[in-house]
Amino acid sequence: QVQLQESGPGLVKPSQTLSLTCTISGSSITSNLYFWNWIRQPSGKGLEWIGAIDYVGTTYYLPCLKSRISISGDTSKNQISLQLSSVTPEDTAVYYCARSDKITFATMTEGTVDWGDCDYWGQGTQVTVSS
């Protein structure tokens, strides 16, 4: 059974760095079949794909976040991590990690993603940016 679990601080101050970890069980991040994604959903808004990492550690980022985002993988712990720097209140959202077998051009360029685009999701973690 595949499970993903996000963890990290729920409150981050403006201008600081948001750091989250996703611990995965039942599926290896070194499998060449999958991408491991970070997706967020602000309250009252739709899902937004923000980045992903593949089995060899190649990263893919939403262009508008490219200067602030970093995704990495730890194969020894089967975890992926997200760092988002210089956060503002606009970064407040529920953050999800999720597994997919592809990333479309629209997703990589516009951040568009639907629940059905990923076959396994974490439960999500609320991150609020506030002083």
C-alpha positions in Angstrom: 0.0 0.0 0.0 1.4 3.4 -1.1 1.3 6.1 1.5 2.7 9.7 1.5 2.9 11.9 4.6 3.8 15.5 4.6 5.4 17.1 7.7 6.8 20.5 8.7 6.0 23.7 10.4 2.5 25.0 10.1 3.4 28.6 10.5 6.2 30.5 8.7 7.0 34.2 9.0 7.1 36.4 5.9 10.5 36.5 4.2 11.5 33.2 5.8 11.8 29.8 4.1 9.1 27.2 4.1 10.5 23.6 4.5 8.4 20.5 4.2 9.2 16.8 4.0 7.2 14.0 2.4 7.8 10.5 3.7 6.8 7.8 1.2 6.1 4.1 1.9 5.1 1.3 -0.4 6.8 2.9 -3.4 10.4 3.9 -4.0 11.5 7.4 -5.1 14.1 5.7 -7.3 11.5 3.9 -9.4 11.8 5.1 -13.0 8.0 4.8 -13.3 7.1 7.9 -11.3 7.4 11.6 -10.6 7.1 13.0 -7.1 5.2 16.2 -7.0 4.5 19.1 -4.7 1.1 20.7 -5.1 -0.6 23.4 -3.1 -4.2 24.7 -2.7 -4.9 28.1 -1.2 -8.2 28.3 0.7 -11.1 28.7 -1.7 -8.9 28.2 -4.8 -7.9 25.4 -7.1 -4.8 23.1 -7.0 -1.5 24.5 -8.2 1.4 22.3 -9.1 4.6 23.9 -8.0 7.3 21.3 -8.7 8.5 17.7 -8.9 11.5 15.4 -8.8 12.1 12.2 -10.8 13.9 9.0 -10.1 17.4 10.3 -11.0 16.9 13.6 -9.1 16.0 15.8 -12.0 13.8 18.6 -10.8 11.0 20.5 -12.5 9.7 23.8 -11.2 6.8 26.1 -12.0 8.5 29.0 -13.8 7.2 31.8 -11.7 8.6 30.1 -8.5 11.9 28.9 -10.0 13.9 31.6 -8.2 12.5 30.6 -4.8 11.9 26.8 -4.9 14.1 23.8 -4.3 13.0 20.1 -4.3 15.4 17.3 -3.2 15.2 13.6 -2.6 16.8 11.4 0.1 16.9 7.9 -1.2 18.1 6.5 2.2 14.9 7.7 3.9 12.7 7.5 0.8 11.7 11.1 1.3 11.4 14.2 -0.8 11.7 17.7 0.5 10.4 21.1 -0.5 12.0 24.5 0.3 10.3 27.7 -0.7 12.2 30.9 0.2 11.1 34.5 0.7 7.6 33.5 1.5 4.7 35.9 1.5 1.1 35.5 2.7 0.3 34.5 -0.9 2.1 31.3 -0.2 -0.4 30.3 2.5 -2.0 27.0 1.4 -2.5 23.3 2.0 0.6 21.7 0.6 0.4 18.1 -0.8 3.0 15.7 -2.0 1.7 13.3 -4.7 2.8 10.6 -7.1 2.3 10.7 -10.9 3.4 8.7 -13.9 3.8 11.8 -16.1 3.9 15.6 -16.0 2.2 17.4 -18.8 3.4 20.5 -20.6 0.5 22.5 -19.2 1.4 21.4 -15.7 5.0 22.3 -16.0 4.3 25.7 -17.6 1.1 26.8 -16.0 0.8 24.8 -12.8 -2.5 23.3 -13.8 -3.2 19.9 -12.1 -6.3 17.9 -11.2 -6.8 15.3 -8.4 -6.9 12.6 -11.0 -3.5 13.5 -12.4 -1.8 11.8 -9.4 -2.6 8.3 -8.2 -1.5 8.7 -4.6 -1.6 11.8 -2.4 -0.6 12.7 1.1 -3.3 14.1 3.4 -1.9 17.6 3.0 -0.5 20.0 5.5 -1.6 23.6 6.2 1.1 26.2 6.0 0.3 29.7 7.0 2.6 32.6 6.3 2.0 35.3 8.9 4.0 37.4 11.3 
